[in-house]
Amino acid sequence: MKRTSSTIPYGFKLSKDPKYLEAVPEELEELEHIKTLVKTKSLSLRDAADWLYHSTGRPISHVGLKKIIDKDERLGQESR
């Protein structure tokens, strides 16, 4: 994936070529799992952000997590 900003998205890391990003499958799997728990209101955003940090070792804020979830919902609605 080509890098488009200075911020590295959750679930990705810099590749050997700094112009590109590579996926981190463990982070992406955990993120998908957490998104379903937040959408079903099984976990709060803060608890979900803490869960992600403890399970992957990579910090994410509850606000950052909300942005990811909201973006996914917007993209899902556009495809309908």
PyMOL Python script that loads the backbone (N, CA, C, O; Angstrom):
from pymol import cmd

cmd.read_pdbstr("""\
ATOM      1  N   MET A   1       0.854  -1.165   0.000  1.00  0.00           N
ATOM      2  CA  MET A   1       0.000   0.000   0.000  1.00  0.00           C
ATOM      3  C   MET A   1       0.904   1.233   0.000  1.00  0.00           C
ATOM      4  O   MET A   1       1.858   1.305   0.774  1.00  0.00           O
ATOM      5  N   LYS A   2       0.612   2.169  -0.840  1.00  0.00           N
ATOM      6  CA  LYS A   2       1.409   3.387  -0.927  1.00  0.00           C
ATOM      7  C   LYS A   2       1.099   4.303   0.262  1.00  0.00           C
ATOM      8  O   LYS A   2      -0.059   4.476   0.639  1.00  0.00           O
ATOM      9  N   ARG A   3       2.128   4.871   0.829  1.00  0.00           N
ATOM     10  CA  ARG A   3       1.977   5.790   1.961  1.00  0.00           C
ATOM     11  C   ARG A   3       1.497   7.138   1.444  1.00  0.00           C
ATOM     12  O   ARG A   3       2.073   7.688   0.505  1.00  0.00           O
ATOM     13  N   THR A   4       0.435   7.675   2.057  1.00  0.00           N
ATOM     14  CA  THR A   4      -0.136   8.935   1.591  1.00  0.00           C
ATOM     15  C   THR A   4      -0.071  10.055   2.621  1.00  0.00           C
ATOM     16  O   THR A   4      -0.372  11.205   2.301  1.00  0.00           O
ATOM     17  N   SER A   5       0.323   9.731   3.864  1.00  0.00           N
ATOM     18  CA  SER A   5       0.426  10.777   4.888  1.00  0.00           C
ATOM     19  C   SER A   5       1.540  10.418   5.866  1.00  0.00           C
ATOM     20  O   SER A   5       2.134   9.343   5.783  1.00  0.00           O
ATOM     21  N   SER A   6       1.807  11.317   6.776  1.00  0.00           N
ATOM     22  CA  SER A   6       2.858  11.059   7.763  1.00  0.00           C
ATOM     23  C   SER A   6       2.381  10.096   8.853  1.00  0.00           C
ATOM     24  O   SER A   6       3.201   9.469   9.524  1.00  0.00           O
ATOM     25  N   THR A   7       1.072   9.976   9.030  1.00  0.00           N
ATOM     26  CA  THR A   7       0.511   9.085  10.031  1.00  0.00           C
ATOM     27  C   THR A   7       0.401   7.678   9.465  1.00  0.00           C
ATOM     28  O   THR A   7      -0.089   7.482   8.353  1.00  0.00           O
ATOM     29  N   ILE A   8       0.856   6.711  10.230  1.00  0.00           N
ATOM     30  CA  ILE A   8       0.759   5.313   9.802  1.00  0.00           C
ATOM     31  C   ILE A   8      -0.524   4.736  10.397  1.00  0.00           C
ATOM     32  O   ILE A   8      -0.670   4.707  11.619  1.00  0.00           O
ATOM     33  N   PRO A   9      -1.454   4.277   9.563  1.00  0.00           N
ATOM     34  CA  PRO A   9      -2.738   3.773  10.068  1.00  0.00           C
ATOM     35  C   PRO A   9      -2.575   2.536  10.938  1.00  0.00           C
ATOM     36  O   PRO A   9      -1.632   1.761  10.780  1.00  0.00           O
ATOM     37  N   TYR A  10      -3.515   2.371  11.858  1.00  0.00           N
ATOM     38  CA  TYR A  10      -3.509   1.193  12.725  1.00  0.00           C
ATOM     39  C   TYR A  10      -3.642  -0.052  11.850  1.00  0.00           C
ATOM     40  O   TYR A  10      -4.481  -0.098  10.950  1.00  0.00           O
ATOM     41  N   GLY A  11      -2.820  -1.048  12.117  1.00  0.00           N
ATOM     42  CA  GLY A  11      -2.845  -2.275  11.344  1.00  0.00           C
ATOM     43  C   GLY A  11      -1.819  -2.298  10.228  1.00  0.00           C
ATOM     44  O   GLY A  11      -1.757  -3.258   9.459  1.00  0.00           O
ATOM     45  N   PHE A  12      -1.011  -1.248  10.133  1.00  0.00           N
ATOM     46  CA  PHE A  12       0.023  -1.170   9.108  1.00  0.00           C
ATOM     47  C   PHE A  12       1.333  -0.718   9.742  1.00  0.00           C
ATOM     48  O   PHE A  12       1.347  -0.142  10.830  1.00  0.00           O
ATOM     49  N   LYS A  13       2.435  -0.989   9.042  1.00  0.00           N
ATOM     50  CA  LYS A  13       3.748  -0.517   9.471  1.00  0.00           C
ATOM     51  C   LYS A  13       4.535  -0.138   8.229  1.00  0.00           C
ATOM     52  O   LYS A  13       4.190  -0.529   7.114  1.00  0.00           O
ATOM     53  N   LEU A  14       5.597   0.628   8.439  1.00  0.00           N
ATOM     54  CA  LEU A  14       6.441   1.019   7.320  1.00  0.00           C
ATOM     55  C   LEU A  14       7.126  -0.215   6.735  1.00  0.00           C
ATOM     56  O   LEU A  14       7.582  -1.089   7.473  1.00  0.00           O
ATOM     57  N   SER A  15       7.192  -0.279   5.425  1.00  0.00           N
ATOM     58  CA  SER A  15       7.942  -1.352   4.787  1.00  0.00           C
ATOM     59  C   SER A  15       9.405  -0.921   4.685  1.00  0.00           C
ATOM     60  O   SER A  15       9.776   0.145   5.177  1.00  0.00           O
ATOM     61  N   LYS A  16      10.215  -1.731   4.059  1.00  0.00           N
ATOM     62  CA  LYS A  16      11.624  -1.369   3.896  1.00  0.00           C
ATOM     63  C   LYS A  16      11.766  -0.113   3.060  1.00  0.00           C
ATOM     64  O   LYS A  16      12.679   0.684   3.273  1.00  0.00           O
ATOM     65  N   ASP A  17      10.862   0.062   2.108  1.00  0.00           N
ATOM     66  CA  ASP A  17      10.806   1.294   1.314  1.00  0.00           C
ATOM     67  C   ASP A  17       9.847   2.241   2.034  1.00  0.00           C
ATOM     68  O   ASP A  17       8.652   1.950   2.089  1.00  0.00           O
ATOM     69  N   PRO A  18      10.317   3.363   2.589  1.00  0.00           N
ATOM     70  CA  PRO A  18       9.455   4.241   3.386  1.00  0.00           C
ATOM     71  C   PRO A  18       8.298   4.881   2.614  1.00  0.00           C
ATOM     72  O   PRO A  18       7.471   5.566   3.216  1.00  0.00           O
ATOM     73  N   LYS A  19       8.225   4.679   1.323  1.00  0.00           N
ATOM     74  CA  LYS A  19       7.097   5.203   0.549  1.00  0.00           C
ATOM     75  C   LYS A  19       5.902   4.260   0.587  1.00  0.00           C
ATOM     76  O   LYS A  19       4.828   4.588   0.083  1.00  0.00           O
ATOM     77  N   TYR A  20       6.094   3.079   1.190  1.00  0.00           N
ATOM     78  CA  TYR A  20       5.031   2.076   1.216  1.00  0.00           C
ATOM     79  C   TYR A  20       4.786   1.562   2.627  1.00  0.00           C
ATOM     80  O   TYR A  20       5.653   1.636   3.498  1.00  0.00           O
ATOM     81  N   LEU A  21       3.578   1.038   2.828  1.00  0.00           N
ATOM     82  CA  LEU A  21       3.183   0.436   4.095  1.00  0.00           C
ATOM     83  C   LEU A  21       2.905  -1.040   3.862  1.00  0.00           C
ATOM     84  O   LEU A  21       2.529  -1.450   2.764  1.00  0.00           O
ATOM     85  N   GLU A  22       3.095  -1.825   4.904  1.00  0.00           N
ATOM     86  CA  GLU A  22       2.714  -3.227   4.809  1.00  0.00           C
ATOM     87  C   GLU A  22       1.764  -3.554   5.955  1.00  0.00           C
ATOM     88  O   GLU A  22       1.870  -2.994   7.046  1.00  0.00           O
ATOM     89  N   ALA A  23       0.850  -4.457   5.696  1.00  0.00           N
ATOM     90  CA  ALA A  23      -0.170  -4.827   6.674  1.00  0.00           C
ATOM     91  C   ALA A  23       0.443  -5.649   7.809  1.00  0.00           C
ATOM     92  O   ALA A  23       1.403  -6.395   7.616  1.00  0.00           O
ATOM     93  N   VAL A  24      -0.140  -5.487   8.993  1.00  0.00           N
ATOM     94  CA  VAL A  24       0.210  -6.307  10.152  1.00  0.00           C
ATOM     95  C   VAL A  24      -1.039  -7.147  10.436  1.00  0.00           C
ATOM     96  O   VAL A  24      -1.963  -6.677  11.100  1.00  0.00           O
ATOM     97  N   PRO A  25      -1.072  -8.388   9.936  1.00  0.00           N
ATOM     98  CA  PRO A  25      -2.292  -9.205  10.017  1.00  0.00           C
ATOM     99  C   PRO A  25      -2.868  -9.354  11.422  1.00  0.00           C
ATOM    100  O   PRO A  25      -4.087  -9.331  11.592  1.00  0.00           O
ATOM    101  N   GLU A  26      -2.014  -9.507  12.428  1.00  0.00           N
ATOM    102  CA  GLU A  26      -2.504  -9.682  13.799  1.00  0.00           C
ATOM    103  C   GLU A  26      -3.289  -8.452  14.256  1.00  0.00           C
ATOM    104  O   GLU A  26      -4.348  -8.579  14.871  1.00  0.00           O
ATOM    105  N   GLU A  27      -2.765  -7.264  13.953  1.00  0.00           N
ATOM    106  CA  GLU A  27      -3.448  -6.024  14.351  1.00  0.00           C
ATOM    107  C   GLU A  27      -4.770  -5.877  13.592  1.00  0.00           C
ATOM    108  O   GLU A  27      -5.778  -5.489  14.181  1.00  0.00           O
ATOM    109  N   LEU A  28      -4.774  -6.180  12.307  1.00  0.00           N
ATOM    110  CA  LEU A  28      -5.991  -6.037  11.508  1.00  0.00           C
ATOM    111  C   LEU A  28      -7.070  -7.019  11.957  1.00  0.00           C
ATOM    112  O   LEU A  28      -8.248  -6.665  11.996  1.00  0.00           O
ATOM    113  N   GLU A  29      -6.680  -8.252  12.296  1.00  0.00           N
ATOM    114  CA  GLU A  29      -7.652  -9.238  12.787  1.00  0.00           C
ATOM    115  C   GLU A  29      -8.263  -8.780  14.101  1.00  0.00           C
ATOM    116  O   GLU A  29      -9.478  -8.840  14.285  1.00  0.00           O
ATOM    117  N   GLU A  30      -7.417  -8.323  15.007  1.00  0.00           N
ATOM    118  CA  GLU A  30      -7.908  -7.864  16.314  1.00  0.00           C
ATOM    119  C   GLU A  30      -8.796  -6.632  16.154  1.00  0.00           C
ATOM    120  O   GLU A  30      -9.799  -6.497  16.855  1.00  0.00           O
ATOM    121  N   LEU A  31      -8.440  -5.743  15.247  1.00  0.00           N
ATOM    122  CA  LEU A  31      -9.229  -4.543  14.992  1.00  0.00           C
ATOM    123  C   LEU A  31     -10.620  -4.916  14.477  1.00  0.00           C
ATOM    124  O   LEU A  31     -11.613  -4.343  14.925  1.00  0.00           O
ATOM    125  N   GLU A  32     -10.707  -5.860  13.549  1.00  0.00           N
ATOM    126  CA  GLU A  32     -12.009  -6.298  13.026  1.00  0.00           C
ATOM    127  C   GLU A  32     -12.868  -6.891  14.138  1.00  0.00           C
ATOM    128  O   GLU A  32     -14.068  -6.627  14.213  1.00  0.00           O
ATOM    129  N   HIS A  33     -12.249  -7.693  14.999  1.00  0.00           N
ATOM    130  CA  HIS A  33     -12.970  -8.298  16.126  1.00  0.00           C
ATOM    131  C   HIS A  33     -13.511  -7.218  17.062  1.00  0.00           C
ATOM    132  O   HIS A  33     -14.667  -7.268  17.480  1.00  0.00           O
ATOM    133  N   ILE A  34     -12.670  -6.254  17.381  1.00  0.00           N
ATOM    134  CA  ILE A  34     -13.057  -5.178  18.297  1.00  0.00           C
ATOM    135  C   ILE A  34     -14.163  -4.313  17.688  1.00  0.00           C
ATOM    136  O   ILE A  34     -15.078  -3.893  18.396  1.00  0.00           O
ATOM    137  N   LYS A  35     -14.084  -4.045  16.390  1.00  0.00           N
ATOM    138  CA  LYS A  35     -15.108  -3.210  15.745  1.00  0.00           C
ATOM    139  C   LYS A  35     -16.487  -3.835  15.888  1.00  0.00           C
ATOM    140  O   LYS A  35     -17.463  -3.119  16.112  1.00  0.00           O
ATOM    141  N   THR A  36     -16.589  -5.145  15.764  1.00  0.00           N
ATOM    142  CA  THR A  36     -17.896  -5.789  15.924  1.00  0.00           C
ATOM    143  C   THR A  36     -18.386  -5.680  17.368  1.00  0.00           C
ATOM    144  O   THR A  36     -19.581  -5.506  17.608  1.00  0.00           O
ATOM    145  N   LEU A  37     -17.467  -5.782  18.327  1.00  0.00           N
ATOM    146  CA  LEU A  37     -17.871  -5.661  19.736  1.00  0.00           C
ATOM    147  C   LEU A  37     -18.349  -4.250  20.060  1.00  0.00           C
ATOM    148  O   LEU A  37     -19.286  -4.073  20.839  1.00  0.00           O
ATOM    149  N   VAL A  38     -17.712  -3.251  19.467  1.00  0.00           N
ATOM    150  CA  VAL A  38     -18.138  -1.861  19.701  1.00  0.00           C
ATOM    151  C   VAL A  38     -19.479  -1.603  19.021  1.00  0.00           C
ATOM    152  O   VAL A  38     -20.355  -0.966  19.606  1.00  0.00           O
ATOM    153  N   LYS A  39     -19.647  -2.090  17.797  1.00  0.00           N
ATOM    154  CA  LYS A  39     -20.896  -1.864  17.060  1.00  0.00           C
ATOM    155  C   LYS A  39     -22.084  -2.521  17.747  1.00  0.00           C
ATOM    156  O   LYS A  39     -23.197  -1.997  17.697  1.00  0.00           O
ATOM    157  N   THR A  40     -21.858  -3.674  18.395  1.00  0.00           N
ATOM    158  CA  THR A  40     -22.943  -4.350  19.118  1.00  0.00           C
ATOM    159  C   THR A  40     -23.071  -3.844  20.551  1.00  0.00           C
ATOM    160  O   THR A  40     -23.885  -4.347  21.326  1.00  0.00           O
ATOM    161  N   LYS A  41     -22.262  -2.849  20.895  1.00  0.00           N
ATOM    162  CA  LYS A  41     -22.261  -2.220  22.224  1.00  0.00           C
ATOM    163  C   LYS A  41     -21.875  -3.182  23.341  1.00  0.00           C
ATOM    164  O   LYS A  41     -22.284  -3.014  24.490  1.00  0.00           O
ATOM    165  N   SER A  42     -21.080  -4.196  22.989  1.00  0.00           N
ATOM    166  CA  SER A  42     -20.544  -5.102  23.998  1.00  0.00           C
ATOM    167  C   SER A  42     -19.367  -4.474  24.735  1.00  0.00           C
ATOM    168  O   SER A  42     -19.090  -4.808  25.887  1.00  0.00           O
ATOM    169  N   LEU A  43     -18.673  -3.554  24.051  1.00  0.00           N
ATOM    170  CA  LEU A  43     -17.543  -2.835  24.636  1.00  0.00           C
ATOM    171  C   LEU A  43     -17.678  -1.352  24.335  1.00  0.00           C
ATOM    172  O   LEU A  43     -18.171  -0.965  23.276  1.00  0.00           O
ATOM    173  N   SER A  44     -17.238  -0.528  25.273  1.00  0.00           N
ATOM    174  CA  SER A  44     -17.180   0.904  25.013  1.00  0.00           C
ATOM    175  C   SER A  44     -15.942   1.198  24.171  1.00  0.00           C
ATOM    176  O   SER A  44     -15.049   0.358  24.056  1.00  0.00           O
ATOM    177  N   LEU A  45     -15.891   2.380  23.591  1.00  0.00           N
ATOM    178  CA  LEU A  45     -14.726   2.761  22.791  1.00  0.00           C
ATOM    179  C   LEU A  45     -13.457   2.767  23.633  1.00  0.00           C
ATOM    180  O   LEU A  45     -12.409   2.305  23.182  1.00  0.00           O
ATOM    181  N   ARG A  46     -13.543   3.284  24.843  1.00  0.00           N
ATOM    182  CA  ARG A  46     -12.364   3.335  25.715  1.00  0.00           C
ATOM    183  C   ARG A  46     -11.877   1.932  26.078  1.00  0.00           C
ATOM    184  O   ARG A  46     -10.680   1.650  26.037  1.00  0.00           O
ATOM    185  N   ASP A  47     -12.823   1.059  26.435  1.00  0.00           N
ATOM    186  CA  ASP A  47     -12.443  -0.310  26.776  1.00  0.00           C
ATOM    187  C   ASP A  47     -11.860  -1.030  25.557  1.00  0.00           C
ATOM    188  O   ASP A  47     -10.906  -1.798  25.683  1.00  0.00           O
ATOM    189  N   ALA A  48     -12.434  -0.781  24.387  1.00  0.00           N
ATOM    190  CA  ALA A  48     -11.951  -1.412  23.159  1.00  0.00           C
ATOM    191  C   ALA A  48     -10.536  -0.925  22.823  1.00  0.00           C
ATOM    192  O   ALA A  48      -9.693  -1.712  22.392  1.00  0.00           O
ATOM    193  N   ALA A  49     -10.281   0.365  23.020  1.00  0.00           N
ATOM    194  CA  ALA A  49      -8.943   0.908  22.763  1.00  0.00           C
ATOM    195  C   ALA A  49      -7.933   0.282  23.730  1.00  0.00           C
ATOM    196  O   ALA A  49      -6.814  -0.048  23.335  1.00  0.00           O
ATOM    197  N   ASP A  50      -8.326   0.123  24.985  1.00  0.00           N
ATOM    198  CA  ASP A  50      -7.444  -0.535  25.963  1.00  0.00           C
ATOM    199  C   ASP A  50      -7.188  -1.987  25.567  1.00  0.00           C
ATOM    200  O   ASP A  50      -6.059  -2.470  25.655  1.00  0.00           O
ATOM    201  N   TRP A  51      -8.235  -2.677  25.132  1.00  0.00           N
ATOM    202  CA  TRP A  51      -8.117  -4.081  24.717  1.00  0.00           C
ATOM    203  C   TRP A  51      -7.102  -4.192  23.567  1.00  0.00           C
ATOM    204  O   TRP A  51      -6.215  -5.046  23.585  1.00  0.00           O
ATOM    205  N   LEU A  52      -7.252  -3.319  22.579  1.00  0.00           N
ATOM    206  CA  LEU A  52      -6.332  -3.356  21.441  1.00  0.00           C
ATOM    207  C   LEU A  52      -4.895  -3.133  21.885  1.00  0.00           C
ATOM    208  O   LEU A  52      -3.982  -3.816  21.421  1.00  0.00           O
ATOM    209  N   TYR A  53      -4.697  -2.184  22.777  1.00  0.00           N
ATOM    210  CA  TYR A  53      -3.344  -1.900  23.262  1.00  0.00           C
ATOM    211  C   TYR A  53      -2.745  -3.119  23.963  1.00  0.00           C
ATOM    212  O   TYR A  53      -1.591  -3.477  23.729  1.00  0.00           O
ATOM    213  N   HIS A  54      -3.540  -3.748  24.821  1.00  0.00           N
ATOM    214  CA  HIS A  54      -3.015  -4.879  25.580  1.00  0.00           C
ATOM    215  C   HIS A  54      -2.845  -6.135  24.726  1.00  0.00           C
ATOM    216  O   HIS A  54      -1.975  -6.958  25.008  1.00  0.00           O
ATOM    217  N   SER A  55      -3.661  -6.290  23.693  1.00  0.00           N
ATOM    218  CA  SER A  55      -3.541  -7.500  22.873  1.00  0.00           C
ATOM    219  C   SER A  55      -2.509  -7.365  21.752  1.00  0.00           C
ATOM    220  O   SER A  55      -1.946  -8.367  21.312  1.00  0.00           O
ATOM    221  N   THR A  56      -2.253  -6.137  21.285  1.00  0.00           N
ATOM    222  CA  THR A  56      -1.312  -5.967  20.172  1.00  0.00           C
ATOM    223  C   THR A  56      -0.041  -5.221  20.579  1.00  0.00           C
ATOM    224  O   THR A  56       0.984  -5.325  19.905  1.00  0.00           O
ATOM    225  N   GLY A  57      -0.108  -4.477  21.671  1.00  0.00           N
ATOM    226  CA  GLY A  57       1.041  -3.690  22.096  1.00  0.00           C
ATOM    227  C   GLY A  57       1.142  -2.342  21.400  1.00  0.00           C
ATOM    228  O   GLY A  57       2.065  -1.569  21.656  1.00  0.00           O
ATOM    229  N   ARG A  58       0.189  -2.066  20.520  1.00  0.00           N
ATOM    230  CA  ARG A  58       0.211  -0.787  19.803  1.00  0.00           C
ATOM    231  C   ARG A  58      -0.911   0.094  20.340  1.00  0.00           C
ATOM    232  O   ARG A  58      -2.075  -0.306  20.324  1.00  0.00           O
ATOM    233  N   PRO A  59      -0.572   1.286  20.814  1.00  0.00           N
ATOM    234  CA  PRO A  59      -1.602   2.156  21.385  1.00  0.00           C
ATOM    235  C   PRO A  59      -2.518   2.761  20.324  1.00  0.00           C
ATOM    236  O   PRO A  59      -2.104   3.035  19.198  1.00  0.00           O
ATOM    237  N   ILE A  60      -3.758   2.958  20.715  1.00  0.00           N
ATOM    238  CA  ILE A  60      -4.731   3.659  19.889  1.00  0.00           C
ATOM    239  C   ILE A  60      -5.680   4.361  20.858  1.00  0.00           C
ATOM    240  O   ILE A  60      -6.040   3.801  21.894  1.00  0.00           O
ATOM    241  N   SER A  61      -6.079   5.568  20.527  1.00  0.00           N
ATOM    242  CA  SER A  61      -6.997   6.300  21.404  1.00  0.00           C
ATOM    243  C   SER A  61      -8.427   5.897  21.075  1.00  0.00           C
ATOM    244  O   SER A  61      -8.698   5.350  20.006  1.00  0.00           O
ATOM    245  N   HIS A  62      -9.338   6.174  22.002  1.00  0.00           N
ATOM    246  CA  HIS A  62     -10.742   5.866  21.743  1.00  0.00           C
ATOM    247  C   HIS A  62     -11.264   6.734  20.602  1.00  0.00           C
ATOM    248  O   HIS A  62     -12.146   6.311  19.855  1.00  0.00           O
ATOM    249  N   VAL A  63     -10.725   7.941  20.464  1.00  0.00           N
ATOM    250  CA  VAL A  63     -11.130   8.833  19.382  1.00  0.00           C
ATOM    251  C   VAL A  63     -10.641   8.273  18.033  1.00  0.00           C
ATOM    252  O   VAL A  63     -11.381   8.282  17.049  1.00  0.00           O
ATOM    253  N   GLY A  64      -9.409   7.795  17.999  1.00  0.00           N
ATOM    254  CA  GLY A  64      -8.871   7.197  16.782  1.00  0.00           C
ATOM    255  C   GLY A  64      -9.661   5.969  16.367  1.00  0.00           C
ATOM    256  O   GLY A  64      -9.915   5.754  15.182  1.00  0.00           O
ATOM    257  N   LEU A  65     -10.049   5.165  17.347  1.00  0.00           N
ATOM    258  CA  LEU A  65     -10.855   3.979  17.067  1.00  0.00           C
ATOM    259  C   LEU A  65     -12.222   4.367  16.520  1.00  0.00           C
ATOM    260  O   LEU A  65     -12.730   3.735  15.593  1.00  0.00           O
ATOM    261  N   LYS A  66     -12.814   5.407  17.096  1.00  0.00           N
ATOM    262  CA  LYS A  66     -14.119   5.875  16.597  1.00  0.00           C
ATOM    263  C   LYS A  66     -14.014   6.345  15.148  1.00  0.00           C
ATOM    264  O   LYS A  66     -14.910   6.082  14.345  1.00  0.00           O
ATOM    265  N   LYS A  67     -12.933   7.033  14.811  1.00  0.00           N
ATOM    266  CA  LYS A  67     -12.740   7.487  13.436  1.00  0.00           C
ATOM    267  C   LYS A  67     -12.657   6.304  12.476  1.00  0.00           C
ATOM    268  O   LYS A  67     -13.220   6.355  11.382  1.00  0.00           O
ATOM    269  N   ILE A  68     -11.969   5.252  12.871  1.00  0.00           N
ATOM    270  CA  ILE A  68     -11.864   4.058  12.025  1.00  0.00           C
ATOM    271  C   ILE A  68     -13.240   3.426  11.827  1.00  0.00           C
ATOM    272  O   ILE A  68     -13.604   3.073  10.705  1.00  0.00           O
ATOM    273  N   ILE A  69     -14.002   3.284  12.904  1.00  0.00           N
ATOM    274  CA  ILE A  69     -15.328   2.675  12.827  1.00  0.00           C
ATOM    275  C   ILE A  69     -16.271   3.530  11.992  1.00  0.00           C
ATOM    276  O   ILE A  69     -17.004   3.008  11.152  1.00  0.00           O
ATOM    277  N   ASP A  70     -16.255   4.845  12.217  1.00  0.00           N
ATOM    278  CA  ASP A  70     -17.127   5.748  11.447  1.00  0.00           C
ATOM    279  C   ASP A  70     -16.779   5.720   9.964  1.00  0.00           C
ATOM    280  O   ASP A  70     -17.673   5.743   9.117  1.00  0.00           O
ATOM    281  N   LYS A  71     -15.505   5.671   9.648  1.00  0.00           N
ATOM    282  CA  LYS A  71     -15.086   5.635   8.242  1.00  0.00           C
ATOM    283  C   LYS A  71     -15.577   4.347   7.581  1.00  0.00           C
ATOM    284  O   LYS A  71     -16.057   4.374   6.447  1.00  0.00           O
ATOM    285  N   ASP A  72     -15.458   3.230   8.282  1.00  0.00           N
ATOM    286  CA  ASP A  72     -15.942   1.960   7.742  1.00  0.00           C
ATOM    287  C   ASP A  72     -17.443   1.999   7.492  1.00  0.00           C
ATOM    288  O   ASP A  72     -17.918   1.483   6.480  1.00  0.00           O
ATOM    289  N   GLU A  73     -18.190   2.607   8.406  1.00  0.00           N
ATOM    290  CA  GLU A  73     -19.645   2.703   8.244  1.00  0.00           C
ATOM    291  C   GLU A  73     -20.005   3.586   7.048  1.00  0.00           C
ATOM    292  O   GLU A  73     -20.922   3.265   6.292  1.00  0.00           O
ATOM    293  N   ARG A  74     -19.285   4.696   6.876  1.00  0.00           N
ATOM    294  CA  ARG A  74     -19.546   5.581   5.725  1.00  0.00           C
ATOM    295  C   ARG A  74     -19.252   4.853   4.427  1.00  0.00           C
ATOM    296  O   ARG A  74     -20.037   4.932   3.483  1.00  0.00           O
ATOM    297  N   LEU A  75     -18.150   4.156   4.367  1.00  0.00           N
ATOM    298  CA  LEU A  75     -17.790   3.424   3.155  1.00  0.00           C
ATOM    299  C   LEU A  75     -18.777   2.299   2.881  1.00  0.00           C
ATOM    300  O   LEU A  75     -19.085   2.019   1.722  1.00  0.00           O
ATOM    301  N   GLY A  76     -19.272   1.658   3.915  1.00  0.00           N
ATOM    302  CA  GLY A  76     -20.258   0.591   3.746  1.00  0.00           C
ATOM    303  C   GLY A  76     -21.578   1.096   3.222  1.00  0.00           C
ATOM    304  O   GLY A  76     -22.239   0.414   2.439  1.00  0.00           O
ATOM    305  N   GLN A  77     -21.976   2.297   3.647  1.00  0.00           N
ATOM    306  CA  GLN A  77     -23.249   2.872   3.186  1.00  0.00           C
ATOM    307  C   GLN A  77     -23.157   3.334   1.744  1.00  0.00           C
ATOM    308  O   GLN A  77     -24.152   3.278   1.021  1.00  0.00           O
ATOM    309  N   GLU A  78     -21.987   3.791   1.303  1.00  0.00           N
ATOM    310  CA  GLU A  78     -21.825   4.268  -0.055  1.00  0.00           C
ATOM    311  C   GLU A  78     -21.941   3.139  -1.064  1.00  0.00           C
ATOM    312  O   GLU A  78     -22.355   3.360  -2.202  1.00  0.00           O
ATOM    313  N   SER A  79     -21.576   1.922  -0.651  1.00  0.00           N
ATOM    314  CA  SER A  79     -21.589   0.797  -1.592  1.00  0.00           C
ATOM    315  C   SER A  79     -22.975   0.203  -1.765  1.00  0.00           C
ATOM    316  O   SER A  79     -23.166  -0.650  -2.631  1.00  0.00           O
ATOM    317  N   ARG A  80     -23.940   0.622  -0.978  1.00  0.00           N
ATOM    318  CA  ARG A  80     -25.305   0.067  -1.062  1.00  0.00           C
ATOM    319  C   ARG A  80     -26.090   0.677  -2.172  1.00  0.00           C
ATOM    320  O   ARG A  80     -27.250   0.320  -2.375  1.00  0.00           O
TER     321      ARG A  80
END
""", "prot")
cmd.dss("prot")
cmd.show_as("cartoon", "prot")
cmd.util.cbc("prot")
cmd.orient("prot")
